[in-house]
Each structure stands twice: as C-alpha cells, then as structure tokens.
Amino acid sequence: MIHPFRKSVSGVSQRLLLLAILLLAGCQRSPQTLILNDFETPADLDRIVWRCRTTFSLSSRYRTHGKSGLLMTMYPDPYPGMSLKLTPEERDWRGYRYLALEVINPGATPVALCYRIDDQANPDYKERVNGVFRLAPGVNHLRLELAALRTSGSRRPLLWRRVDKVLFFVVSPPAKVELGVDYLRLEKFTADERH
C-alpha cells in the first residue's frame, strides 16, 4: 500500500514537472536570423507592396543567397521603391540587433537608396526612422544596428515590438534605376560575432 503522503507528493511532483514543460514550450527562443524576404519564389513578390513607377521580378543574376534575388526597376517619380508586407511575427524585432540585406548596384555610378522604418501607421517624418545607404557599383552588404536608430525629429528609439512598415526607395531619379535586392533579414549577431 502506498502511503497517502507519498501519493500526494508524487502527484505534486508530476504537476510541477508538467507545468515546467508547458512553460518551457511557451518560451521558445526566437531564431538567430529571421528572414523577412529572400526573394526565392513568386509568392515572395506578393509580400511586397507594389508602388507606381516600380517593377519587380525574380532574377538569378541578382542573387547573393539562394537561387534568386529581386530585380527592382524604378522609373522617374518622386519616391519609387518598395515596402514589405510584414507578418505578425516579423513585426516584433525585439531581441534582434541588426537589419541586414544585400543590394547589387549594376550601374557604374553610386546610388542613394533611402530607407524608412515606422513603428506606427502613417507617422510624420519626424516620428519615423529615415536614412540613406550609399550604394557603390557591385554588391553592397548593408547592416543597420537597431539600437543606434532614432526617429528623425524626436530622436526617440522605435518600439521594436510593433514595427509597422519598412520601405526602400530612391528620391526623384532622373532616369531608370535598377537594383538587385536579396536576403533581407533580422540578425541577432553578425557572422564574426558568432565566432
């Protein structure tokens, strides 16, 4: 016969073990790299907000990772470019240190590629992050350290738990501009920091 005290201790132990397992399962760690878009399939094109005077296509010529990248062709207009459609998981950037991507400039002259990151719907210029990448001809490995980013006017850090929008664009190009974009991701560490 099992002593009543041992039976209750055993039941309590089993319940505590079950609770610990459930808590650990609910506290899954986010991945080291969260790919926002790798431009591999036609479905990846559906995850881009299309803008007037900009065309997009998949191209193996503009790949740096995987089998294809994005060819973004921008025509004269005030702000041709792209915006990403983010899933709920992709809107939470907490725990990540960098926004990284590769951009190929096939031209012979540098290109200014602007970026914009919003943490609310349609903020004023001063309440969002605004910046510029200077793209040299060839492959450009771009990385933004998230902790260093501040809004343009109030200089506040973004609320990384609710990123609303990420845009890449050029300002009033006088002629057609082509760029290759690939492997757009969030990273917890750079490759050098992991070693």
C-alpha positions as a LaTeX table, in Angstrom:
\begin{tabular}{lrrr}
\hline
Residue & $x$ (\AA) & $y$ (\AA) & $z$ (\AA) \\
\hline
Met1 & 0.00 & 0.00 & 0.00 \\
Ile2 & 1.28 & 3.50 & $-0.93$ \\
His3 & 1.46 & 5.87 & 1.97 \\
Pro4 & $-1.06$ & 8.78 & 1.45 \\
Phe5 & 1.72 & 11.37 & 1.97 \\
Arg6 & 3.91 & 9.78 & $-0.75$ \\
Lys7 & 0.96 & 9.67 & $-3.13$ \\
Ser8 & 0.27 & 13.41 & $-2.70$ \\
Val9 & 3.97 & 14.29 & $-3.08$ \\
Ser10 & 4.17 & 12.19 & $-6.21$ \\
Gly11 & 1.06 & 13.93 & $-7.64$ \\
Val12 & 2.52 & 17.36 & $-6.80$ \\
Ser13 & 5.83 & 16.42 & $-8.45$ \\
Gln14 & 4.07 & 15.28 & $-11.59$ \\
Arg15 & 2.06 & 18.51 & $-11.76$ \\
Leu16 & 5.20 & 20.63 & $-11.25$ \\
Leu17 & 7.02 & 18.71 & $-13.97$ \\
Leu18 & 4.09 & 19.18 & $-16.36$ \\
Leu19 & 3.95 & 22.90 & $-15.54$ \\
Ala20 & 7.72 & 23.26 & $-16.18$ \\
Ile21 & 7.39 & 21.52 & $-19.56$ \\
Leu22 & 4.49 & 23.76 & $-20.58$ \\
Leu23 & 6.36 & 26.90 & $-19.53$ \\
Leu24 & 9.46 & 25.90 & $-21.46$ \\
Ala25 & 7.42 & 25.08 & $-24.55$ \\
Gly26 & 5.76 & 28.52 & $-24.39$ \\
Cys27 & 9.10 & 30.31 & $-24.03$ \\
Gln28 & 10.64 & 29.26 & $-27.31$ \\
Arg29 & 13.57 & 31.39 & $-28.32$ \\
Ser30 & 13.42 & 33.40 & $-31.50$ \\
Pro31 & 15.76 & 32.27 & $-34.27$ \\
Gln32 & 19.24 & 33.77 & $-34.67$ \\
Thr33 & 18.17 & 35.04 & $-38.11$ \\
Leu34 & 14.63 & 35.96 & $-39.14$ \\
Ile35 & 14.36 & 36.18 & $-42.93$ \\
Leu36 & 11.92 & 38.93 & $-43.89$ \\
Asn37 & 12.16 & 38.13 & $-47.60$ \\
Asp38 & 14.71 & 36.12 & $-49.59$ \\
Phe39 & 13.00 & 36.62 & $-52.98$ \\
Glu40 & 13.04 & 32.96 & $-53.97$ \\
Thr41 & 9.50 & 32.30 & $-55.24$ \\
Pro42 & 6.66 & 34.19 & $-56.93$ \\
Ala43 & 4.88 & 34.15 & $-53.54$ \\
Asp44 & 7.70 & 36.35 & $-52.21$ \\
Leu45 & 6.70 & 39.00 & $-54.75$ \\
Asp46 & 3.21 & 39.02 & $-53.19$ \\
Arg47 & 4.85 & 40.10 & $-49.92$ \\
Ile48 & 5.92 & 43.41 & $-51.47$ \\
Val49 & 3.67 & 46.45 & $-51.61$ \\
Trp50 & 3.83 & 47.46 & $-55.26$ \\
Arg51 & 4.24 & 51.16 & $-55.94$ \\
Cys52 & 3.61 & 53.11 & $-59.12$ \\
Arg53 & 6.61 & 53.52 & $-61.38$ \\
Thr54 & 8.42 & 50.49 & $-59.90$ \\
Thr55 & 8.54 & 46.95 & $-61.27$ \\
Phe56 & 9.76 & 43.79 & $-59.57$ \\
Ser57 & 10.90 & 40.42 & $-60.87$ \\
Leu58 & 12.88 & 37.46 & $-59.60$ \\
Ser59 & 16.31 & 37.07 & $-61.14$ \\
Ser60 & 19.21 & 34.67 & $-60.66$ \\
Arg61 & 21.50 & 37.47 & $-61.87$ \\
Tyr62 & 20.76 & 39.48 & $-58.69$ \\
Arg63 & 21.15 & 36.77 & $-56.09$ \\
Thr64 & 23.58 & 36.70 & $-53.18$ \\
His65 & 21.79 & 33.97 & $-51.21$ \\
Gly66 & 19.67 & 31.10 & $-52.50$ \\
Lys67 & 18.69 & 30.66 & $-56.13$ \\
Ser68 & 17.31 & 34.13 & $-56.94$ \\
Gly69 & 17.08 & 37.73 & $-55.83$ \\
Leu70 & 14.80 & 40.66 & $-56.59$ \\
Leu71 & 15.32 & 42.94 & $-59.58$ \\
Met72 & 13.76 & 46.28 & $-58.63$ \\
Thr73 & 13.41 & 48.69 & $-61.57$ \\
Met74 & 12.48 & 52.25 & $-60.58$ \\
Tyr75 & 11.38 & 54.89 & $-63.07$ \\
Pro76 & 11.33 & 58.71 & $-62.73$ \\
Asp77 & 8.83 & 59.54 & $-59.97$ \\
Pro78 & 9.11 & 61.27 & $-56.58$ \\
Tyr79 & 9.66 & 58.07 & $-54.49$ \\
Pro80 & 9.83 & 54.82 & $-56.48$ \\
Gly81 & 10.68 & 51.75 & $-54.43$ \\
Met82 & 9.15 & 49.05 & $-52.27$ \\
Ser83 & 7.56 & 48.38 & $-48.93$ \\
Leu84 & 7.41 & 45.00 & $-47.22$ \\
Lys85 & 4.24 & 43.27 & $-46.05$ \\
Leu86 & 5.20 & 42.03 & $-42.57$ \\
Thr87 & 3.58 & 39.11 & $-40.78$ \\
Pro88 & 2.77 & 39.48 & $-37.05$ \\
Glu89 & 5.98 & 37.56 & $-36.20$ \\
Glu90 & 8.02 & 39.84 & $-38.48$ \\
Arg91 & 6.65 & 42.97 & $-36.77$ \\
Asp92 & 8.34 & 42.10 & $-33.46$ \\
Trp93 & 12.03 & 42.97 & $-33.74$ \\
Arg94 & 12.84 & 42.66 & $-30.04$ \\
Gly95 & 15.90 & 40.52 & $-29.43$ \\
Tyr96 & 17.48 & 41.30 & $-32.80$ \\
Arg97 & 20.49 & 43.60 & $-33.23$ \\
Tyr98 & 20.63 & 44.20 & $-36.97$ \\
Leu99 & 18.53 & 44.69 & $-40.08$ \\
Ala100 & 20.65 & 43.33 & $-42.91$ \\
Leu101 & 20.38 & 42.91 & $-46.67$ \\
Glu102 & 22.44 & 42.72 & $-49.83$ \\
Val103 & 21.89 & 45.20 & $-52.64$ \\
Ile104 & 23.53 & 44.92 & $-56.06$ \\
Asn105 & 24.10 & 48.13 & $-57.99$ \\
Pro106 & 24.72 & 47.03 & $-61.60$ \\
Gly107 & 25.42 & 50.59 & $-62.73$ \\
Ala108 & 28.75 & 52.40 & $-62.99$ \\
Thr109 & 27.81 & 55.22 & $-60.58$ \\
Pro110 & 26.80 & 55.21 & $-56.90$ \\
Val111 & 23.09 & 55.23 & $-55.99$ \\
Ala112 & 21.46 & 56.70 & $-52.87$ \\
Leu113 & 18.95 & 54.14 & $-51.56$ \\
Cys114 & 16.74 & 55.58 & $-48.82$ \\
Tyr115 & 15.21 & 53.51 & $-46.06$ \\
Arg116 & 12.32 & 54.21 & $-43.72$ \\
Ile117 & 11.14 & 52.24 & $-40.69$ \\
Asp118 & 7.83 & 53.01 & $-38.94$ \\
Asp119 & 6.52 & 51.78 & $-35.60$ \\
Gln120 & 3.04 & 53.24 & $-36.12$ \\
Ala121 & 0.68 & 53.70 & $-39.05$ \\
Asn122 & 1.49 & 56.71 & $-41.27$ \\
Pro123 & 3.72 & 58.69 & $-38.90$ \\
Asp124 & 5.03 & 62.18 & $-39.62$ \\
Tyr125 & 8.60 & 62.38 & $-40.96$ \\
Lys126 & 9.93 & 63.28 & $-37.50$ \\
Glu127 & 8.31 & 60.20 & $-35.88$ \\
Arg128 & 9.95 & 57.54 & $-38.04$ \\
Val129 & 13.47 & 56.35 & $-38.82$ \\
Asn130 & 14.79 & 57.78 & $-42.09$ \\
Gly131 & 18.21 & 57.15 & $-43.60$ \\
Val132 & 20.27 & 56.61 & $-46.72$ \\
Phe133 & 22.60 & 53.87 & $-47.94$ \\
Arg134 & 25.26 & 54.96 & $-50.44$ \\
Leu135 & 25.46 & 52.06 & $-52.88$ \\
Ala136 & 28.76 & 51.60 & $-54.69$ \\
Pro137 & 28.73 & 49.74 & $-58.00$ \\
Gly138 & 28.62 & 45.99 & $-57.37$ \\
Val139 & 27.47 & 44.06 & $-54.30$ \\
Asn140 & 26.76 & 46.09 & $-51.15$ \\
His141 & 26.43 & 44.24 & $-47.82$ \\
Leu142 & 24.22 & 46.52 & $-45.72$ \\
Arg143 & 23.56 & 46.31 & $-41.99$ \\
Leu144 & 21.75 & 48.69 & $-39.65$ \\
Glu145 & 22.34 & 48.39 & $-35.90$ \\
Leu146 & 18.83 & 48.68 & $-34.49$ \\
Ala147 & 19.85 & 50.08 & $-31.09$ \\
Ala148 & 21.51 & 53.06 & $-32.83$ \\
Leu149 & 18.42 & 54.01 & $-34.86$ \\
Arg150 & 16.36 & 57.01 & $-33.74$ \\
Thr151 & 13.37 & 58.82 & $-35.19$ \\
Ser152 & 14.29 & 61.84 & $-37.31$ \\
Gly153 & 12.67 & 64.57 & $-35.20$ \\
Ser154 & 12.11 & 63.49 & $-31.61$ \\
Arg155 & 15.22 & 61.24 & $-31.62$ \\
Arg156 & 13.35 & 58.50 & $-29.75$ \\
Pro157 & 14.11 & 54.81 & $-30.22$ \\
Leu158 & 11.49 & 52.84 & $-32.11$ \\
Leu159 & 9.11 & 50.49 & $-30.34$ \\
Trp160 & 10.66 & 47.29 & $-31.71$ \\
Arg161 & 7.73 & 45.13 & $-30.60$ \\
Arg162 & 5.49 & 46.69 & $-33.24$ \\
Val163 & 7.32 & 47.61 & $-36.43$ \\
Asp164 & 4.61 & 48.69 & $-38.87$ \\
Lys165 & 6.46 & 49.29 & $-42.12$ \\
Val166 & 9.86 & 49.01 & $-43.82$ \\
Leu167 & 10.47 & 50.86 & $-47.09$ \\
Phe168 & 13.38 & 51.16 & $-49.54$ \\
Phe169 & 13.26 & 53.82 & $-52.27$ \\
Val170 & 15.15 & 56.38 & $-54.30$ \\
Val171 & 14.22 & 60.05 & $-54.45$ \\
Ser172 & 13.24 & 61.56 & $-57.81$ \\
Pro173 & 15.55 & 59.60 & $-60.11$ \\
Pro174 & 16.05 & 61.46 & $-63.42$ \\
Ala175 & 16.26 & 58.15 & $-65.30$ \\
Lys176 & 15.52 & 54.46 & $-64.75$ \\
Val177 & 17.41 & 52.88 & $-61.81$ \\
Glu178 & 17.87 & 49.12 & $-61.46$ \\
Leu179 & 18.94 & 47.46 & $-58.23$ \\
Gly180 & 19.15 & 43.86 & $-57.10$ \\
Val181 & 17.95 & 43.14 & $-53.56$ \\
Asp182 & 18.43 & 39.87 & $-51.67$ \\
Tyr183 & 18.41 & 38.18 & $-48.27$ \\
Leu184 & 16.53 & 40.82 & $-46.26$ \\
Arg185 & 16.74 & 39.69 & $-42.64$ \\
Leu186 & 16.97 & 40.44 & $-38.94$ \\
Glu187 & 20.06 & 39.14 & $-37.13$ \\
Lys188 & 20.96 & 38.66 & $-33.50$ \\
Phe189 & 24.69 & 38.51 & $-34.35$ \\
Thr190 & 26.95 & 39.06 & $-37.32$ \\
Ala191 & 28.91 & 36.06 & $-38.62$ \\
Asp192 & 32.07 & 37.50 & $-36.96$ \\
Glu193 & 30.31 & 37.95 & $-33.60$ \\
Arg194 & 29.23 & 34.28 & $-33.55$ \\
His195 & 32.87 & 33.08 & $-33.61$ \\
\hline
\end{tabular}
